[in-house]
Amino acid sequence: MNLCTNAYQAMRESGGILGVRLYKTSIDKEDSKVISSELTPGDYVQLDVCDTGCGMDSKTLGRIFEPYFTTKGKEEGTGLGLSVVHGIVKSYQGQITVYSEPGKGTCFHVYFPRIAETLTLTSRRSPPPCPPGPNGC
């Protein structure tokens, strides 16, 4: 939600497009993402949150995950949002990367390690019927 909120705020004045995409991906040893980040080869679920907003310069990009760093006014945020996002992603052994250009927008790529899918079918009991009356279903 924080990534989407930031994207909205980046497009608030001029409008734009917010894109959210979730898909499976695999990273191998030769992938350039491994060289440029802490990603290790393996299977991931990738979440992309991209916008066509104002974008960020390299100086700002270098600080976005620092606690209390913000480019917004005091009434708009604490500067904790992206550092919390970063912490959550890291706690799941994931990785987050960002690409941005001033005037062209920003794209966050969040990688979570994919776990094996196992489906277990269990029998479910039907829920009890709702009682009649004004507080019933």
Backbone as a chain_set.jsonl record, in Angstrom:
{"seq": "MNLCTNAYQAMRESGGILGVRLYKTSIDKEDSKVISSELTPGDYVQLDVCDTGCGMDSKTLGRIFEPYFTTKGKEEGTGLGLSVVHGIVKSYQGQITVYSEPGKGTCFHVYFPRIAETLTLTSRRSPPPCPPGPNGC", "coords": {"N": [[0.821, -1.186, 0.0], [1.979, 1.201, 0.737], [3.798, 1.709, -1.318], [2.059, 2.164, -3.454], [0.676, 4.402, -2.484], [2.744, 6.297, -2.385], [3.272, 6.432, -5.126], [0.861, 7.501, -6.086], [1.018, 10.03, -4.839], [3.212, 11.073, -6.167], [2.143, 11.547, -8.625], [0.124, 13.281, -8.27], [-0.146, 16.057, -8.99], [0.174, 16.205, -11.811], [-1.135, 14.027, -12.849], [-1.315, 10.665, -14.235], [-0.159, 7.286, -14.756], [-0.603, 4.426, -12.812], [0.817, 1.391, -12.292], [0.43, -1.973, -11.322], [1.79, -5.094, -10.846], [1.971, -8.616, -10.543], [3.818, -11.544, -10.542], [5.327, -14.761, -11.347], [8.818, -15.363, -11.336], [12.14, -16.24, -12.39], [15.511, -16.155, -11.367], [18.674, -16.413, -12.696], [22.204, -17.348, -12.554], [23.52, -15.819, -14.487], [21.964, -13.614, -14.814], [21.494, -10.122, -14.994], [20.39, -8.816, -12.834], [21.296, -10.131, -10.582], [23.94, -9.362, -10.383], [23.72, -6.615, -9.941], [22.437, -6.289, -7.501], [21.405, -7.613, -4.292], [20.201, -9.954, -4.9], [19.862, -13.45, -5.064], [20.407, -16.323, -7.138], [17.436, -18.051, -8.088], [13.955, -18.976, -7.555], [11.277, -16.683, -7.666], [8.566, -14.591, -6.496], [7.464, -11.824, -8.053], [6.735, -8.463, -7.474], [5.728, -5.625, -9.038], [5.572, -2.158, -8.835], [4.756, 0.597, -10.472], [4.981, 3.97, -11.672], [4.055, 6.929, -13.545], [4.944, 9.321, -12.613], [6.615, 12.151, -11.082], [9.224, 11.218, -10.679], [12.621, 10.523, -9.477], [15.802, 11.948, -8.601], [19.281, 10.832, -8.674], [20.525, 11.382, -6.236], [18.403, 11.544, -4.395], [17.375, 8.947, -4.733], [19.412, 7.469, -3.554], [18.87, 7.682, -0.882], [16.304, 6.842, -0.192], [15.445, 4.618, 1.36], [16.217, 5.175, 3.902], [15.452, 5.602, 7.331], [13.158, 8.101, 8.31], [13.786, 9.797, 6.211], [12.467, 12.013, 3.901], [10.797, 13.532, 1.127], [8.633, 15.002, 1.307], [6.272, 17.32, 2.779], [5.84, 18.078, 6.331], [3.205, 17.538, 7.055], [2.449, 15.504, 5.382], [3.792, 13.076, 5.666], [5.954, 10.775, 7.464], [8.396, 9.847, 6.735], [8.943, 7.248, 7.131], [7.777, 5.254, 5.637], [8.97, 3.927, 3.246], [11.232, 2.823, 4.439], [10.065, 1.039, 6.195], [8.749, -0.658, 4.364], [11.044, -1.704, 3.103], [12.189, -3.057, 5.294], [10.211, -5.023, 5.805], [10.26, -6.503, 3.416], [12.916, -7.473, 3.481], [12.739, -9.031, 5.81], [11.421, -11.254, 4.922], [13.322, -12.508, 3.445], [13.583, -11.282, 1.006], [14.082, -8.966, -1.751], [14.374, -5.592, -2.783], [14.279, -3.429, -5.507], [14.828, -0.369, -7.29], [13.999, 1.796, -9.945], [14.335, 4.944, -11.352], [13.654, 8.048, -12.986], [13.995, 11.529, -13.196], [11.072, 13.289, -13.998], [10.086, 11.178, -15.501], [9.113, 9.047, -14.047], [8.799, 6.239, -11.724], [9.794, 2.948, -10.785], [9.287, 0.295, -8.702], [10.629, -2.824, -7.893], [9.838, -5.702, -6.353], [11.037, -8.563, -4.873], [10.136, -11.683, -3.743], [11.161, -14.685, -2.236], [10.115, -17.649, -3.793], [8.029, -20.204, -2.631], [7.537, -23.77, -2.549], [4.58, -24.885, -4.05], [1.916, -26.3, -2.43], [-1.04, -27.994, -2.311], [-3.646, -28.715, -0.207], [-6.42, -30.541, 0.223], [-9.157, -30.247, 2.226], [-11.928, -31.433, 4.067], [-14.745, -29.428, 4.465], [-16.928, -28.203, 6.86], [-20.29, -27.204, 6.636], [-21.264, -23.865, 7.333], [-23.088, -22.897, 10.289], [-26.641, -22.217, 10.02], [-27.893, -18.848, 9.625], [-29.462, -17.035, 12.236], [-32.956, -16.145, 12.216], [-34.377, -12.843, 11.934], [-33.8, -9.345, 12.912], [-31.042, -9.133, 13.398], [-29.933, -11.204, 12.056], [-28.731, -13.025, 9.134]], "CA": [[0.0, 0.0, 0.0], [2.831, 2.379, 0.795], [4.346, 1.971, -2.654], [0.979, 2.758, -4.254], [0.421, 5.746, -1.96], [3.825, 7.157, -2.867], [3.078, 6.622, -6.563], [-0.235, 8.462, -6.21], [1.495, 11.362, -4.468], [4.131, 11.533, -7.208], [1.362, 11.902, -9.814], [-1.014, 14.093, -7.827], [-0.273, 17.329, -9.705], [0.095, 16.091, -13.271], [-1.825, 12.812, -13.28], [-0.423, 9.642, -14.759], [-0.574, 5.886, -14.735], [-0.054, 3.574, -11.764], [0.739, -0.002, -12.693], [0.783, -2.976, -10.32], [1.873, -6.392, -11.523], [2.487, -9.696, -9.714], [4.052, -12.717, -11.378], [6.445, -15.631, -10.992], [10.017, -15.144, -12.139], [13.326, -16.975, -11.955], [16.771, -15.441, -11.545], [19.797, -17.344, -12.794], [23.521, -16.765, -12.26], [23.926, -14.871, -15.513], [21.02, -12.5, -14.849], [22.114, -8.865, -14.578], [19.839, -8.421, -11.536], [22.131, -10.724, -9.541], [25.154, -8.557, -10.302], [23.463, -5.257, -9.477], [21.744, -6.242, -6.213], [21.671, -8.733, -3.402], [19.412, -11.113, -5.316], [20.577, -14.688, -5.334], [19.662, -17.111, -8.114], [16.336, -18.837, -7.548], [12.59, -18.687, -7.992], [10.707, -15.569, -6.923], [7.329, -13.921, -6.858], [7.87, -10.431, -8.26], [5.706, -7.438, -7.426], [6.173, -4.36, -9.616], [4.697, -0.998, -8.648], [5.357, 1.613, -11.33], [4.163, 5.15, -11.932], [4.573, 7.882, -14.529], [5.001, 10.581, -11.88], [7.728, 13.092, -11.194], [10.509, 10.538, -10.636], [13.615, 10.955, -8.48], [17.183, 12.021, -9.046], [20.135, 9.819, -8.06], [20.781, 11.749, -4.84], [17.217, 11.12, -3.646], [17.336, 7.483, -4.784], [20.403, 6.937, -2.619], [18.435, 7.829, 0.509], [14.876, 6.572, -0.01], [15.156, 3.598, 2.365], [16.671, 5.642, 5.213], [14.358, 6.033, 8.205], [12.862, 9.528, 8.469], [14.073, 10.592, 5.017], [11.266, 12.291, 3.112], [10.806, 14.703, 0.244], [7.313, 15.59, 1.497], [6.1, 18.205, 3.921], [5.562, 17.419, 7.61], [1.813, 17.103, 7.119], [2.192, 14.413, 4.434], [4.427, 11.801, 5.959], [6.986, 10.724, 8.5], [9.659, 9.362, 6.196], [9.141, 5.864, 7.568], [7.1, 4.317, 4.739], [9.84, 3.074, 2.443], [12.121, 2.044, 5.308], [9.246, -0.072, 6.687], [8.623, -1.577, 3.225], [12.344, -2.366, 2.969], [12.326, -3.995, 6.406], [9.3, -6.149, 5.603], [10.782, -7.316, 2.312], [14.122, -8.156, 3.981], [12.366, -10.036, 6.81], [11.0, -12.433, 4.174], [14.474, -12.838, 2.614], [13.348, -10.725, -0.314], [14.922, -7.865, -2.209], [13.631, -4.539, -3.465], [15.099, -2.561, -6.347], [14.053, 0.757, -7.791], [14.531, 2.546, -11.078], [13.592, 6.194, -11.471], [14.241, 9.169, -13.712], [13.203, 12.747, -13.02], [10.132, 13.593, -15.077], [9.653, 9.991, -16.238], [8.451, 8.081, -13.181], [9.53, 5.34, -10.828], [9.323, 1.567, -10.759], [9.82, -0.565, -7.648], [10.552, -4.259, -8.161], [9.967, -6.402, -5.084], [11.227, -9.993, -5.101], [9.98, -12.557, -2.589], [11.465, -16.069, -2.603], [8.922, -18.467, -4.039], [8.062, -21.493, -1.956], [6.838, -24.807, -3.297], [3.128, -24.853, -3.903], [1.271, -27.544, -2.031], [-2.462, -27.821, -2.072], [-4.22, -29.754, 0.622], [-7.874, -30.457, 0.251], [-9.755, -30.698, 3.478], [-13.382, -31.328, 4.028], [-15.245, -28.287, 5.216], [-18.298, -28.305, 7.329], [-21.114, -26.043, 6.293], [-21.483, -23.0, 8.486], [-24.457, -23.0, 10.801], [-27.538, -21.245, 9.4], [-28.064, -17.599, 10.343], [-30.759, -16.953, 12.917], [-33.852, -15.158, 11.614], [-34.589, -11.641, 12.71], [-33.088, -8.151, 12.449], [-29.582, -9.288, 13.495], [-29.554, -12.387, 11.299], [-28.193, -12.816, 7.796]], "C": [[0.869, 1.254, 0.0], [3.415, 2.714, -0.572], [3.292, 2.619, -3.547], [0.653, 4.171, -3.792], [1.488, 6.716, -2.444], [3.67, 7.444, -4.362], [1.96, 7.634, -6.816], [0.256, 9.879, -5.925], [2.451, 11.929, -5.511], [3.389, 11.997, -8.458], [0.226, 12.867, -9.504], [-1.198, 15.356, -8.659], [-0.515, 17.154, -11.199], [-0.682, 14.877, -13.762], [-0.827, 11.792, -13.786], [-1.022, 8.26, -14.653], [0.157, 5.176, -13.61], [-0.252, 2.137, -12.211], [1.192, -0.907, -11.567], [0.729, -4.329, -11.007], [2.495, -7.403, -10.582], [2.639, -10.932, -10.577], [5.223, -13.534, -10.853], [7.621, -15.309, -11.905], [11.155, -15.986, -11.571], [14.553, -16.149, -12.28], [17.87, -16.488, -11.634], [21.121, -16.608, -12.599], [23.932, -15.689, -13.247], [23.03, -13.636, -15.581], [21.673, -11.238, -14.31], [21.586, -8.386, -13.231], [20.686, -8.973, -10.392], [23.377, -9.878, -9.322], [24.877, -7.212, -9.639], [22.751, -5.177, -8.129], [22.129, -7.445, -5.369], [20.847, -9.962, -3.764], [20.309, -12.319, -5.547], [19.768, -15.48, -6.358], [18.578, -17.943, -7.426], [15.002, -18.41, -8.121], [11.969, -17.65, -7.07], [9.282, -15.276, -7.373], [7.711, -12.449, -6.923], [6.656, -9.53, -8.279], [6.313, -6.158, -7.978], [5.121, -3.291, -9.337], [5.372, 0.157, -9.376], [4.399, 2.781, -11.528], [4.838, 6.031, -12.98], [4.663, 9.27, -13.908], [6.289, 11.349, -12.089], [9.099, 12.443, -11.176], [11.436, 11.126, -9.592], [14.991, 11.032, -9.108], [18.03, 11.014, -8.267], [20.439, 10.12, -6.592], [19.616, 11.304, -3.95], [17.138, 9.605, -3.601], [18.284, 6.848, -3.773], [19.953, 6.961, -1.175], [17.026, 7.313, 0.793], [14.554, 5.53, 1.062], [15.657, 3.983, 3.758], [15.462, 6.036, 6.063], [14.332, 7.557, 8.339], [13.266, 10.388, 7.277], [12.775, 10.776, 4.249], [11.493, 13.501, 2.231], [9.492, 15.464, 0.393], [7.311, 16.526, 2.692], [5.736, 17.425, 5.176], [4.144, 16.878, 7.694], [1.515, 15.902, 6.229], [2.843, 13.096, 4.781], [5.535, 11.929, 6.977], [8.36, 10.35, 7.956], [9.948, 7.937, 6.617], [8.614, 4.84, 6.566], [8.022, 3.384, 3.979], [10.822, 2.281, 3.3], [11.353, 0.862, 5.907], [9.056, -1.111, 5.579], [9.915, -2.381, 3.072], [12.529, -3.411, 4.064], [11.44, -5.223, 6.258], [9.834, -7.079, 4.522], [12.005, -8.116, 2.777], [13.771, -9.26, 4.976], [11.869, -11.331, 6.165], [12.09, -12.915, 3.205], [14.28, -12.384, 1.17], [14.307, -9.596, -0.622], [14.031, -6.86, -2.913], [14.616, -3.692, -4.252], [14.207, -1.453, -6.873], [14.784, 1.399, -8.959], [13.688, 3.804, -11.195], [14.383, 7.203, -12.282], [13.37, 10.393, -13.482], [12.328, 13.015, -14.254], [9.599, 12.381, -15.819], [9.005, 8.928, -15.368], [9.398, 7.176, -12.434], [8.936, 3.953, -10.913], [10.055, 0.81, -9.652], [9.6, -2.005, -8.055], [10.833, -4.964, -6.842], [10.004, -7.898, -5.375], [11.075, -10.743, -3.779], [10.331, -13.973, -3.017], [10.179, -16.88, -2.722], [9.072, -19.796, -3.303], [7.267, -22.491, -2.773], [5.349, -24.742, -3.01], [2.63, -26.236, -3.51], [-0.182, -27.239, -1.704], [-2.954, -28.999, -1.255], [-5.723, -29.538, 0.658], [-8.365, -31.011, 1.575], [-11.256, -30.582, 3.355], [-13.809, -30.177, 4.927], [-16.674, -28.558, 5.643], [-19.043, -27.052, 6.9], [-21.286, -25.186, 7.525], [-22.911, -23.151, 8.994], [-25.35, -21.949, 10.152], [-27.649, -19.994, 10.276], [-29.417, -17.59, 11.035], [-31.649, -15.918, 12.227], [-33.954, -13.926, 12.502], [-33.722, -10.507, 12.236], [-31.567, -8.281, 12.526], [-29.084, -10.502, 12.732], [-29.025, -12.027, 9.934], [-29.252, -12.271, 6.946]], "O": [[0.542, 2.246, -0.652], [3.513, 3.886, -0.935], [3.606, 3.528, -4.315], [0.384, 5.046, -4.615], [1.175, 7.829, -2.866], [3.908, 8.566, -4.81], [2.098, 8.52, -7.66], [-0.047, 10.812, -6.669], [2.492, 13.142, -5.716], [3.936, 12.753, -9.26], [-0.547, 13.224, -10.393], [-2.332, 15.689, -9.002], [-1.319, 17.876, -11.787], [-0.87, 14.713, -14.968], [0.38, 12.035, -13.765], [-2.23, 8.091, -14.483], [1.373, 5.301, -13.465], [-1.378, 1.718, -12.478], [2.213, -0.651, -10.927], [-0.253, -4.666, -11.668], [3.458, -7.08, -9.886], [1.701, -11.331, -11.267], [6.006, -13.067, -10.026], [7.446, -15.02, -13.089], [11.123, -16.39, -10.409], [14.631, -15.519, -13.334], [17.991, -17.347, -10.761], [21.144, -15.382, -12.491], [24.625, -14.741, -12.876], [23.318, -12.707, -16.335], [22.337, -11.281, -13.275], [22.266, -7.622, -12.547], [20.782, -8.344, -9.339], [23.817, -9.702, -8.185], [25.697, -6.719, -8.865], [22.486, -4.072, -7.656], [23.054, -8.189, -5.693], [20.806, -10.921, -2.992], [21.377, -12.213, -6.151], [18.551, -15.315, -6.431], [18.778, -18.468, -6.331], [14.927, -17.597, -9.043], [12.112, -17.723, -5.849], [8.857, -15.654, -8.464], [8.224, -11.893, -5.952], [5.682, -9.78, -8.989], [7.305, -5.66, -7.445], [3.931, -3.497, -9.575], [6.425, 0.638, -8.957], [3.18, 2.612, -11.55], [6.029, 5.893, -13.26], [4.481, 10.276, -14.593], [6.959, 11.224, -13.114], [10.065, 13.063, -11.62], [11.096, 12.093, -8.91], [15.311, 10.28, -10.029], [17.55, 10.412, -7.307], [20.593, 9.197, -5.792], [19.832, 10.749, -2.873], [16.863, 9.032, -2.547], [17.978, 5.8, -3.204], [20.58, 6.333, -0.322], [16.596, 7.351, 1.946], [13.459, 5.568, 1.623], [15.532, 3.195, 4.695], [14.557, 6.717, 5.583], [15.373, 8.201, 8.465], [13.103, 11.607, 7.328], [12.065, 9.808, 3.978], [12.287, 14.384, 2.556], [9.259, 16.451, -0.304], [8.232, 16.521, 3.509], [5.368, 16.252, 5.101], [3.91, 15.858, 8.343], [0.427, 15.333, 6.317], [2.461, 12.069, 4.219], [5.99, 13.024, 7.306], [9.37, 10.517, 8.64], [11.076, 7.465, 6.477], [8.976, 3.666, 6.644], [7.867, 2.166, 4.06], [11.207, 1.174, 2.924], [11.931, -0.207, 6.107], [9.187, -2.31, 5.826], [9.875, -3.603, 2.927], [12.975, -4.525, 3.792], [11.868, -6.339, 6.552], [9.856, -8.297, 4.696], [12.108, -9.309, 2.492], [14.419, -10.306, 4.994], [11.895, -12.387, 6.796], [11.802, -13.647, 2.257], [14.756, -13.028, 0.234], [15.225, -9.308, 0.147], [13.053, -7.229, -3.562], [15.657, -3.286, -3.735], [12.983, -1.583, -6.898], [16.008, 1.526, -8.963], [12.459, 3.737, -11.142], [15.614, 7.212, -12.267], [12.145, 10.309, -13.562], [12.796, 12.969, -15.392], [8.74, 12.529, -16.688], [8.402, 7.993, -15.894], [10.619, 7.319, -12.497], [7.729, 3.792, -11.09], [11.281, 0.7, -9.664], [8.516, -2.371, -8.51], [11.923, -4.845, -6.281], [9.116, -8.434, -6.038], [11.793, -10.474, -2.816], [9.855, -14.431, -4.055], [9.289, -16.806, -1.875], [10.127, -20.428, -3.355], [6.427, -22.113, -3.589], [4.924, -24.565, -1.869], [2.904, -27.222, -4.194], [-0.491, -26.341, -0.921], [-2.694, -30.153, -1.595], [-6.215, -28.488, 1.071], [-8.012, -32.121, 1.973], [-11.778, -29.737, 2.628], [-13.277, -29.996, 6.023], [-17.498, -29.068, 4.883], [-18.463, -25.969, 6.818], [-21.437, -25.7, 8.633], [-23.823, -23.486, 8.238], [-24.86, -20.887, 9.768], [-27.519, -20.063, 11.498], [-30.404, -18.079, 10.486], [-31.148, -14.921, 11.708], [-33.645, -13.982, 13.692], [-32.98, -10.659, 11.265], [-30.864, -7.596, 11.784], [-27.888, -10.792, 12.773], [-28.886, -10.848, 9.61], [-29.023, -12.014, 5.764]]}, "num_chains": 1, "name": "protein.A"}
